Amino acid sequence: EIIDFSCLIKKLCKIDDLKRLRFITSHPRDMNDNLIKLFGQETKLMPYLHLPIQSGSDNILKKMNRGHTVKYYLDIISKLKKIRPEIAISGDFIVGFPGETDEDFKKTLEVCDAIKYSQAYSFKYSPRAGTPSFEMMDIPDSVKSNRLSQLQEKIQLFQKQFQKNLVGTVQGVLFEK
């Protein structure tokens, strides 16, 4: 029997002693409709998903060889929010990838505005020997730092809004230690 990830999630949710389930660091290409639907069907599946986008620019995503477009990513988030409106979305961003223009970066900020991430990780691009991007023209560190600062400010704004919306609600908590 071939079991895809959504089948595995269904099987795990049938375990009586398992109270909560969440997974992190998915790739947009792995988010099929069956997996998305589970967020509305399985109560043990927590309303949280870490789904990296890396950039809000299709041009940069193509240079990064990510294999998804901004529209594809936004469609996934739209489907998830229709099925489970309270879902918290976190993501990953890299700013200053070689060739990233001001317009490319502006599109990344627009994605943040559209998604309103509850949390996100963001980093400056750093060249790594042996990667295709290593040979590309790097962006000055001052530009990367400025973009990272702008992005993190926006992410923090949405993170605070997300937390503020939880004030006065009752949330289940899992203590590990």
N, C-alpha and C positions, 0 to 999 in steps of 0.2 A: 504494500500500500504506500503510495506517495503522499506525504503529508506536507502541505505548505504551512507557512507561518500562521495563517488564520486558523487552520485546523489544529495546530499545536495550542494556540490560545484557547480555543473551544475546549480541548481536552483538559487543559490545565484548570479552566474555570469549573470543571466538574468535580474537582478534588474538594471534598467537604471541608477539610482542615485549612485549605487555602482561603484566606479572607479577602486579600487584595492582590491585584496584579497590575503591574505597569512595565512598560519596556521603554528603552531610551535609545537614542542615536540611530534612528531609522534613516534610510535613504529614501528620498521621494520616489524613486523608481520601484521601491518595494511596497509602496502603499497602494494595494489594489482595492477594488470596491468591497470584496469580502472582508478584508481587514478593517476597512473604514466602517462597515455596517456593524461590526462587533462592538464598537464604542456605544452603540445604541441598544445592543442586545444583551451584553454581558455586564451585569451589575458589579462583578468583581474587578472588571477592567476599569482602572482609575481614569478620571477625566483629565488626563495629562498626556501630552505627546511631545517628545523632543524630535523635531524635524528640521535638520540643517538645510539652509538654502545657499549660504555662502555669499551670494551677491544678488542684488535686485536687477541686475542687467543681464539680458540674454547674451549680449556680446561677451561679457566677462565669464559667464557660466560656460559658454562654448570654449573659450580659451582655457578655462580650468578643466575642461573635459568632464563636466559633471553629469552630462547625459539627461538633464531636465531643463525645462524652460520656466520662466517666472509664471506664465499662465498655467502651466501644468501644476506647479506648486500651489498657486492661489486656488485652483479648482479643488485640490485635495483639502485645503483648509476650509473652504466653503462647504464642502460635503460634510466634513467633520462637525462644523459648527451647526449645520442644519440638524444633524443627528443628535448632537450633544452640545447644546448652546453654552454650557458652563465650562467646556473643555479649556484647559490651560495649554497654551502652545509655547514651547521654548525653541530656540534655534541657535545656529552658529553663523558667524559672519567673518569674512576676511576682507579687510580694506587695503587698498593700495596694491592690488595685483597688477603686474606689468601691463600697461596699456589702459588702465582704468582712468577714464576721463571724469571731469566734474559732472557731466551728464550721467555717466554710469553710476557714480556715487549717489547722485540725486535720486536715481531710481531705487537704490538700496534703501534710502531714507523713506521713500514712498511705500516700499514693501512693509517697512516697520509701521508706518501709519495705518496701512491696511490691515495688518495682522494684530497689532497691539500685543506684542509678546509679553507673557507673564514673566519671562526671564530669557536672556540670550547671552551667549558667549561671543565675544568679538576680539579679534586679533589683527595686528598689522601683518601684512604679507612679509615673509622672510624667505629669501632665496635658499634653496637646498640643492646642493650639487647632485647631479644625476637626474634631475627632473627637467622636463621640457621647458618649464618657465625659467629655469636658471639662466638660460641663454638670452632671455628676453630683456629688454631695457627696463631697469628698475625705476620706480618712482622715488623721488627724494623723501627721506625719512620725515622731514618736517611736514610734508603734505600728508603722508600716511598718519602721522601723529595727530594732525588737525582733524582729519576725517574720522579717525578712531574716537577722538574726544566728542565730536558731534554725534556720532552714532551711539556711543555709550550714554550720552546725556538723554537722547531720545528713548533708548531702552529703559533707562532708570525711571523716566517719567511714566512709561506704560507699566513698569513693574510696581511702582507706587500706586497707580490707579487700580491695578489688579488687587493688591493687598488691601487698599481702602474699601473695595467692594466686598471684601470678606468680613469687614468689621460688623459685628452684631449677628453673624451666622454661627452655626455650630458645625465644627469640622471634626472628623475622626482623625486621630493621631496615632502613629505607630512609633513606639519607642524601641530602639535597637539596643541601647545600653542603659 
